[in-house]
Amino acid sequence: MATIEECRAALEKLSDSMQHAEGDVAAATALDRSVSCRITDLDITFVGRMTGGRIVVRDTVQGAPEEKAQIRLTMKGDDLVALVDGELNFAKAWGSGRVKLEAGLKDLFQLRKLL
């Protein structure tokens, strides 16, 4: 089971990758939205903002956050690490229910370029 530190490092790695994106992917990273990443097996949520082509984690809260982020991911810690490391395909994980992504329709269309 991935630790909180490993999950935070995975989000940092994802953020670094987003900053170097080009083309359509770069357009998707240009969103300015509140984000949360709930790690179900650790019962924690990373809360932050997607801005300036990066994900900035501002807080880690126990359980679900009080406020609903505009973009919400839910998964196990091992799945987050595997996704970021390229060992797990997002579309397959999402289709099988291992990863849950919630956002407004407009944001989902933008995010599909990223994922």
C-alpha positions, 0 to 999 in steps of 0.5 A: 500500500502506497504511503501518504508521502508516496502519493504526494510525490506522485502528485508532484511528479504529475504536476512537473509533467504537466508543466512541460506539456505541449499542444492540446495537452498544454491547453488542458493544463491551463485550467484554473480549477480547485482540485482534490485527490481522495486516496480511499485506502489511506482515508485522506484527500489532497486538496489544492488547485490546478493553476499555471500548468501545475497542481499545487497541493495546499492541504491534506485532510482526513477523509473527504474535504468539507468543500467540493473541488471543481475537479475530483479524483478518487482512487487507491494510493497504489493506483495513483502511483501506478498511473503517474509512473505509466504502469496503469492506463487511465482510460482502462482504470476509469472504465473499470471503476478503479479511478473515479473522475468528477468534474463539470462537462466542459472541464471533462472535455478539456481533461480528456486531452490530459488523460 
